[in-house]
Structures are given as structure tokens and as C-alpha cells.
Amino acid sequence: MPAKKKASPPPAAESFEEAADELDDIIQILEQEPTSLAKLLDDFERGQALLCYCQDTLKSARKRLDIVEAKLQASSRIDESTDLSPDEEPSNDDDVRLL
């Protein structure tokens, strides 16, 4: 008799906050006395899926923040260079002169 295929797991969550709340609930359940081994394993698997979802969401948010920060820094550098008076213009002469 072939092994029973498990149904595909439901999507992790609709939002990061929802996933974090559900993960917190699962942790509470796992800390208590489990009702059965099968339920324990199901809760553990669901918790792992939620944890991966949360970690991926946080990584994505960090990348987006890094992009925004880089754009702000680039904009700030452009603003600083256009604010210089002609006397304060940076020198493009990179040669070292020993005379």
C-alpha cells in the first residue's frame, strides 16, 4: 500500500504580524503538554514554516531599508557638492608634488 501523501501546508501567513502572532501561539502550545505526537509534529512544522516566513520578510525589509538609506546618502552627497562655493570646490588634482 503506498504511503499517504500529506496535503500541502497552508501559506505561512497574510502578514508578518499575523505570522508572528500565530508563531507565538504555537510556542505557547508546544510549551504545554502536547495532546499527541502527531499534533506536536504538525505544530512544530507549522512553527518552522512561520519562522522561515518571518525571517524572509525581515530580510526583505532590511534590503529595502538599505536601498532607501543608500538613496538618501547619495542625495545628501549631491546636495553637499552643489552647496559648495567656488572657493570650496574640491580639487581634482590627485598628483603628489614634492617641490
C-alpha positions in Angstrom: 0.0 0.0 0.0 1.5 3.4 -1.0 2.4 5.9 1.7 -0.2 8.5 2.3 0.7 11.9 0.8 0.4 14.8 3.1 -1.6 17.8 1.9 0.5 20.8 1.1 0.8 23.1 4.0 -1.3 26.3 4.0 0.5 29.5 3.2 2.6 30.8 6.0 0.5 33.9 6.7 -1.1 37.0 5.3 1.2 39.4 7.1 4.3 39.4 9.2 2.3 40.4 12.3 -0.2 37.6 11.7 2.7 35.1 11.3 4.4 36.3 14.5 1.2 36.1 16.5 0.5 32.6 15.2 4.1 31.6 15.9 3.7 32.9 19.5 0.5 30.8 19.9 2.3 27.7 18.7 5.2 28.3 21.1 2.7 28.5 23.9 1.0 25.3 22.8 4.4 23.5 22.5 5.5 24.6 25.9 2.4 23.0 27.4 1.8 19.2 27.5 1.1 18.1 23.9 -2.1 16.1 23.2 -0.4 13.7 20.8 2.8 13.2 18.9 1.1 13.8 15.6 -0.2 17.2 16.8 3.2 18.0 18.2 4.9 17.4 14.9 2.2 19.3 13.0 2.6 22.3 15.3 6.4 22.1 15.0 6.2 22.0 11.2 3.8 24.9 11.1 6.1 26.8 13.5 9.1 26.2 11.2 7.1 27.5 8.2 6.1 30.6 10.1 9.6 31.2 11.3 11.0 31.0 7.8 8.3 33.3 6.6 9.1 35.9 9.3 12.9 35.6 8.6 12.4 36.1 4.9 10.1 39.1 5.5 12.7 40.7 7.8 15.5 40.1 5.3 13.4 41.7 2.6 12.6 44.7 4.8 16.3 45.1 5.6 17.2 45.1 1.9 14.5 47.7 1.3 15.8 49.9 4.2 19.4 49.6 2.9 18.2 50.8 -0.6 16.4 53.8 0.9 19.3 54.6 3.1 21.7 54.4 0.1 19.5 56.7 -1.9 19.3 59.2 1.0 23.1 59.2 1.4 23.6 59.7 -2.4 21.1 62.5 -2.4 22.8 64.1 0.6 26.2 63.9 -1.1 24.8 65.5 -4.2 23.3 68.3 -2.2 26.5 68.9 -0.3 28.6 69.1 -3.5 26.1 71.6 -5.1 26.2 73.8 -2.0 30.0 74.4 -2.2 31.1 77.9 -3.2 33.7 78.3 -6.0 36.4 78.8 -3.3 35.5 75.5 -1.6 35.4 73.4 -4.8 37.2 70.1 -4.2 40.5 69.7 -6.1 40.6 67.0 -8.7 44.4 67.1 -8.7 45.4 63.8 -7.2 49.1 64.2 -8.1 51.6 64.4 -5.3 54.1 67.2 -5.8 57.4 67.1 -4.0 58.8 70.6 -5.0 
